[in-house]
Amino acid sequence: MHLDTAGDPVPGLATAWEWQDDGLALKLAIREGVRFHDGTPFDASSVKANIERAKTVEGSSVKSDLASIETVEVPDARTVVLKLNQRNSALLGLLSHRAGCMVSPAAFANPDLDLKPVGTGMYKVSSYRPGDVIQYVRNDDYWDSGVVGVRNLELRILPDEVTRMNAMRTGEVDVALLSGRLVPEASGLPGVTVHRSTTLTYLVLYLNRARAEFGNPKVRQALNYAVDRKAIAEGIYFGAAQPTVQPFPPNYYAYNPAFPGDYYPHDPAKAKQLLAEAGLPNGFEFEMLVTALSTYTQAGEAVQNMLAEVGVKANIRNVEAAQTADVYYGQQQGDALVSQWGGRPDPSMTIGLQFTSTGFSNPGRQTTPRLEELQNEALGSLDPAVRSERIHDAVGELVEQAFQVPIVMDESVIATGQKIAGFETLVTGQINFQKLGVRK
């Protein structure tokens, strides 16, 4: 599936779908006439091969996303039936994201598949230098001739936002991810438009609740009281962010209004009290990984100083952005991490990945029985009203148990040059490349 701007699933490689067997099966109609970048035809057997591989391949980051799929049946070349071991109302959202990415089965064994992906998308990777640049060329055989599709696309990895700003100023780049601090400067550049929107991304201090002293809810609550969210929103994001204690923004259906951004106010005295009640009157020490991008580095240092005020010593170790997920989630290094949650197209994905016992983004696998129960109830309901209520309850459990330290919902701040047309972001924060074009 693809997503529209509201976050609802729309046809992609699957042209239609329907729930069957009381929600224990999802039937997909597969688009005809599609080929992978290597010329291999895309059909129902390709879907089966991809899902079965994603469930079993070593190091899969979507194994937990697809755990509810028991078997994949292929009645014919244009039909796939996903048989589930339990209801999963988030499955449409899951299949619009990483779990739904299709790779040519003929390329599964390619030793350089990570650098030369072989999909069905509107762009093909022509060159990839990790940490530097990714170059794409348009796929002229893409199934949707109605999308804009620029001829060449280059993604440059520029960790420093000032460097990105300078590249925008000189015309070296046409689109740049910025921060609130640079909004006035970018807005003053001739022909430059600054796009600001609240998405599903948020800055967070992740806690491996199986490490350090983080298994104790009082310790985690103490950290929430120790962090001054408003100071970070104003001092680091320059107003392009709002304090939050939960994973979802206001005006999004998963947001629980009972837990506003000041639910854990900045209160060092309360933090010290909770630490003492947890048997840690003198605090403790832990290793805190920080994604090595300027905003996160600044936020990490701010969090470090705020925790020091209540007697908690956070030892910072910077990790390259491209390596963060593997180091913290995969290799399970570090006790905590300051970084951004990238947002997911369905709230149950965010909850499942970060907070359940099988979530890839929950390296310690620590959770609570109530959270698991609420997550299962949400996934098991195909009634939107009931599902929303269960998600709200789950958010309450996350906040009250202080599973992590959410800090701010950061706005997406992206500057585009005068050549860019059709710029649009999805609710998840990603650029909608199906609409992105250039003016001649």
C-alpha positions in Angstrom: 0.0 0.0 0.0 0.9 3.7 -0.2 -0.3 6.4 2.2 -2.3 9.5 1.4 -1.5 12.8 3.2 -3.9 11.9 6.0 -2.1 8.6 6.6 -4.7 6.3 5.2 -3.7 3.4 3.0 -4.3 3.7 -0.8 -3.4 1.3 -3.6 0.2 0.6 -4.4 1.5 -2.7 -5.6 -1.7 -4.0 -4.1 -4.7 -2.6 -6.0 -7.4 -3.7 -3.5 -7.7 -5.6 -0.2 -10.4 -7.1 2.0 -10.5 -8.7 5.4 -11.8 -12.3 5.5 -12.3 -15.1 8.0 -13.5 -12.7 10.7 -10.3 -10.7 10.5 -7.9 -13.6 10.4 -7.1 -13.3 6.7 -6.2 -10.4 4.4 -6.8 -10.9 0.7 -4.7 -8.7 -1.6 -5.2 -8.1 -5.3 -1.8 -7.7 -6.9 -1.1 -5.1 -9.7 -0.4 -6.5 -13.2 2.4 -5.5 -15.5 5.0 -4.6 -12.8 8.6 -5.6 -13.1 11.5 -5.3 -10.7 14.5 -3.1 -11.6 16.3 -6.2 -12.8 13.5 -7.2 -15.2 12.0 -9.9 -13.0 8.2 -9.9 -13.1 6.4 -8.9 -9.9 3.5 -11.2 -9.0 1.9 -12.9 -6.1 4.7 -15.4 -5.7 7.1 -12.4 -5.3 5.0 -11.2 -2.4 5.0 -14.6 -0.8 8.8 -14.9 -1.2 9.4 -11.4 0.3 7.2 -11.9 3.3 8.6 -15.3 4.1 12.2 -14.0 3.8 11.5 -10.9 5.9 10.1 -13.2 8.7 13.2 -15.4 8.7 16.3 -13.7 7.3 19.0 -13.0 9.9 18.9 -9.5 11.3 15.4 -8.7 9.9 14.2 -5.4 11.3 10.6 -6.2 10.3 10.3 -9.7 11.7 8.1 -8.5 14.6 6.0 -6.4 12.2 5.1 -9.6 10.3 4.8 -11.9 13.3 1.0 -12.2 13.0 1.3 -13.6 9.5 1.2 -17.4 9.8 1.2 -18.4 6.2 1.1 -16.8 2.7 -1.2 -18.4 0.2 -1.1 -17.7 -3.6 -4.3 -18.9 -5.2 -3.2 -17.4 -8.5 -0.6 -15.0 -9.9 -2.7 -11.9 -9.0 -4.0 -12.9 -5.6 -2.3 -13.2 -2.2 -4.0 -14.3 1.0 -2.2 -13.6 4.3 -3.4 -16.0 6.9 -3.0 -14.6 10.4 -2.5 -16.3 13.8 -4.3 -13.4 15.4 -6.1 -10.3 14.2 -3.9 -7.4 13.3 -5.7 -4.2 12.5 -2.4 -2.4 11.9 -1.4 -4.7 9.1 -2.4 -2.3 6.3 -0.2 0.4 7.9 2.6 -2.1 8.3 2.5 -3.1 4.6 2.7 0.6 3.6 6.0 0.8 5.3 9.2 -1.2 5.6 7.4 -4.6 6.0 5.7 -4.0 2.6 8.9 -3.2 0.6 9.3 -5.7 -2.2 12.7 -6.9 -3.4 13.3 -9.0 -6.5 13.6 -12.6 -5.4 16.3 -13.0 -8.0 18.4 -10.6 -6.0 17.9 -12.1 -2.6 21.4 -13.6 -2.6 23.2 -10.6 -4.1 26.2 -9.8 -1.8 25.8 -6.1 -2.5 22.0 -5.9 -2.1 22.4 -3.3 0.8 24.2 -1.0 -1.6 22.3 -1.8 -4.8 18.7 -2.5 -3.8 16.5 -4.1 -6.5 12.9 -3.0 -6.0 9.9 -1.9 -8.1 10.0 1.8 -7.2 10.0 4.9 -9.4 13.8 5.3 -8.9 16.7 3.0 -9.2 19.9 3.4 -7.1 22.8 4.1 -9.5 25.5 4.8 -6.9 25.7 4.7 -3.1 28.6 5.8 -1.0 27.6 5.2 2.7 27.7 8.3 4.8 28.1 10.5 1.7 25.7 10.3 -1.2 23.0 8.2 -2.8 22.3 8.8 -6.5 19.1 7.6 -8.2 17.9 7.6 -11.8 14.2 7.5 -12.8 12.7 4.1 -13.5 11.0 4.7 -16.9 9.2 1.4 -16.6 7.5 2.4 -13.3 3.9 1.3 -13.2 2.4 4.7 -12.4 3.0 7.0 -15.3 1.1 9.7 -13.5 3.7 10.6 -11.0 6.1 13.4 -11.6 9.4 11.6 -11.4 12.4 13.8 -11.9 15.1 12.3 -14.2 17.9 12.2 -11.6 17.8 12.4 -7.8 20.7 12.8 -5.4 20.5 12.5 -1.6 23.5 13.9 0.1 24.2 13.0 3.7 25.3 16.3 5.4 25.2 15.8 9.2 25.7 19.5 10.0 22.7 21.7 9.4 24.8 24.9 8.9 26.5 23.0 6.0 23.0 22.2 4.7 21.9 25.8 5.0 25.0 27.0 3.1 24.4 24.4 0.4 20.9 25.7 0.0 22.1 29.3 -0.1 24.6 28.6 -2.9 22.1 26.5 -4.9 24.2 23.4 -4.3 21.1 21.6 -3.1 17.5 22.1 -3.9 15.9 20.7 -0.7 17.4 20.8 2.8 16.3 19.5 6.2 16.8 22.4 8.7 15.9 23.3 12.2 13.9 26.0 13.8 17.0 28.0 14.4 17.6 28.5 10.7 14.0 29.3 9.7 14.4 33.2 9.7 17.6 32.9 7.6 16.2 30.4 5.2 13.0 32.3 4.8 15.0 35.4 3.7 16.7 33.6 0.8 15.4 34.6 -2.6 13.2 31.9 -4.1 13.4 29.7 -1.0 10.2 28.3 0.6 10.2 26.9 4.2 7.7 24.2 4.9 6.8 23.5 8.5 4.6 20.7 9.8 4.1 18.6 12.8 4.5 14.9 12.0 4.8 11.7 13.9 8.5 12.1 14.7 9.7 13.1 18.2 12.9 13.5 20.1 13.3 11.0 22.9 15.6 9.6 25.5 15.2 5.8 24.9 15.8 3.6 27.9 16.9 0.0 27.7 14.8 -1.0 30.6 16.8 -4.2 31.1 20.0 -2.2 31.7 21.4 0.2 34.3 18.7 1.1 36.9 16.0 1.5 34.3 13.9 -1.5 35.4 12.5 0.6 38.2 9.5 2.8 37.2 10.4 5.4 39.9 13.8 5.8 38.3 12.3 6.3 34.9 9.8 8.8 36.3 12.6 10.6 38.0 14.3 11.1 34.6 11.1 12.5 33.2 10.9 15.1 36.0 14.6 15.9 35.5 14.3 16.9 31.9 13.3 20.5 31.0 11.4 19.9 27.8 10.4 23.6 27.4 14.0 24.6 27.6 15.0 22.1 24.8 12.0 23.2 22.6 13.0 26.8 22.9 16.8 26.7 23.2 17.6 23.9 20.7 14.6 23.9 18.3 13.9 27.6 18.5 10.2 27.1 18.9 9.9 24.5 16.1 8.9 21.8 18.6 6.4 21.2 21.4 7.1 19.5 24.8 5.6 16.0 24.9 5.4 13.0 27.3 3.8 10.6 24.8 4.7 9.3 21.3 1.9 11.1 19.4 1.1 14.8 18.6 -2.1 16.6 19.4 -4.8 16.5 16.6 -3.7 12.9 15.8 -6.3 10.2 16.7 -3.8 8.2 18.8 -3.0 11.2 21.1 -4.4 10.9 24.6 -5.3 14.4 25.9 -5.1 13.2 29.5 -1.4 13.4 29.2 -0.4 16.9 27.9 3.2 18.0 27.4 3.6 19.2 31.0 2.3 16.0 32.6 5.9 15.6 33.9 6.9 19.2 34.7 10.5 20.1 35.1 10.9 19.4 38.9 14.4 18.4 40.0 13.3 18.1 43.6 10.6 15.6 42.7 13.2 13.7 40.6 15.6 13.5 43.6 12.7 12.3 45.8 11.8 9.5 43.4 15.5 8.4 43.1 15.7 8.3 46.9 12.5 6.2 47.1 14.1 3.9 44.5 17.1 3.4 46.9 19.4 5.7 44.8 19.8 8.9 47.0 23.2 9.5 45.4 22.1 8.8 41.9 23.7 6.4 39.4 25.8 6.3 36.2 24.9 5.0 32.8 26.1 5.1 29.1 24.0 7.3 26.9 24.4 6.9 23.1 23.7 10.0 21.1 23.0 10.1 17.3 25.9 12.2 15.8 23.8 14.9 14.2 24.0 18.5 15.4 20.4 18.7 16.9 20.7 15.4 18.7 24.2 16.2 19.9 23.0 19.5 21.5 19.9 17.7 23.0 22.1 15.0 24.4 24.4 17.5 26.1 21.4 19.3 27.5 19.9 16.1 28.8 23.3 15.2 30.3 23.4 18.5 32.2 19.8 18.2 33.4 20.3 14.7 34.7 23.5 15.8 36.5 21.5 18.3 38.5 19.7 15.4 40.1 22.8 13.3 40.7 22.6 11.1 37.6 25.7 10.8 35.4 25.1 10.1 31.8 28.3 9.2 29.9 27.8 10.2 26.3 29.0 8.1 23.3 28.3 9.5 19.9 27.2 7.1 17.2 27.0 7.8 13.5 23.5 8.3 12.3 23.5 5.4 9.8 24.8 3.1 12.5 22.4 4.1 15.4 19.7 1.5 14.8 22.1 -1.4 14.5 24.3 -0.4 17.5 21.4 0.3 19.9 18.7 -2.0 18.7 20.6 -4.7 17.0 23.8 -5.0 18.9 22.1 -3.7 22.1 25.0 -1.5 23.1 24.5 1.4 25.5 22.0 1.8 28.3 20.1 4.6 26.7 19.9 6.6 23.5 19.1 10.2 22.6 17.7 10.3 19.0 14.5 10.7 17.1 11.7 8.3 16.6 10.9 8.4 12.9 7.2 7.9 13.2 5.2 5.0 11.7 2.0 5.0 9.6 0.0 3.3 12.3 0.1 4.0 16.0 0.1 0.3 16.9 3.4 0.0 15.0 5.0 2.7 17.2 3.7 1.0 20.3 4.5 -2.5 19.2 8.1 -1.8 18.0 9.1 0.3 21.0 7.3 -1.2 24.0 6.2 -4.8 23.5 8.2 -7.9 24.4 8.9 -8.7 20.8 9.5 -5.1 19.5 12.7 -4.6 17.5 13.1 -1.1 19.0 12.8 -2.5 22.5 16.3 -3.9 23.0 15.7 -5.0 26.6 12.3 -6.6 25.7 11.0 -5.3 29.0 7.3 -4.4 29.1 4.2 -4.7 31.3 1.3 -7.3 31.1 -1.2 -4.4 30.9 0.6 -2.8 27.9 0.7 -6.2 26.1 -3.0 -6.7 26.8 -4.0 -3.3 25.5 -1.8 -3.7 22.4 -3.4 -7.0 21.7 -6.9 -5.6 22.2 -6.2 -2.7 19.8 -4.8 -5.0 17.2 -7.7 -7.4 17.6 -10.4 -4.8 16.9 -11.5 -3.8 13.4 -13.8 -1.2 15.0 -12.0 2.1 14.7 -13.7 3.6 17.8 -12.8 0.6 20.0 -9.3 0.5 18.6 -8.7 4.2 19.3 -9.9 3.8 22.9 -7.5 0.9 23.5 -4.6 2.9 21.9 -5.4 5.8 24.3 -5.3 3.4 27.2 -1.9 2.1 26.0 -0.6 5.6 25.8 -1.6 6.1 29.4 0.2 3.0 30.5 3.4 4.2 28.6 3.3 7.6 30.3 2.4 6.5 33.8 5.0 3.7 33.7 7.5 6.1 32.1 8.7 3.5 29.6 11.0 6.2 28.0 11.6 10.0 28.3 9.8 11.7 25.3 11.1 15.2 25.0 9.6 17.2 22.2 7.4 16.7 19.1 9.7 18.4 16.6 8.3 20.1 13.5 9.5 19.0 10.1 11.4 22.1 8.8 12.3 21.7 5.1 13.5 24.4 2.8 13.0 24.1 -1.0 14.6 26.1 -3.8 12.7 27.8 -6.6 13.2 24.9 -9.0 11.2 22.5 -6.8 7.5 21.8 -7.6 4.9 19.6 -5.9 6.6 19.4 -2.5 4.6 17.5 0.0 5.2 15.5 3.2 3.4 12.5 4.5 2.0 12.3 8.1 5.0 10.2 8.9 7.4 13.0 8.0 8.8 11.6 4.8 8.9 13.6 1.6 6.3 12.3 -0.9 8.6 11.6 -3.8 5.6 10.7 -6.0 4.6 14.3 -6.1 8.1 15.9 -6.1 9.2 17.5 -9.3 11.4 20.3 -10.8 10.4 23.3 -12.9 12.1 23.5 -16.3 
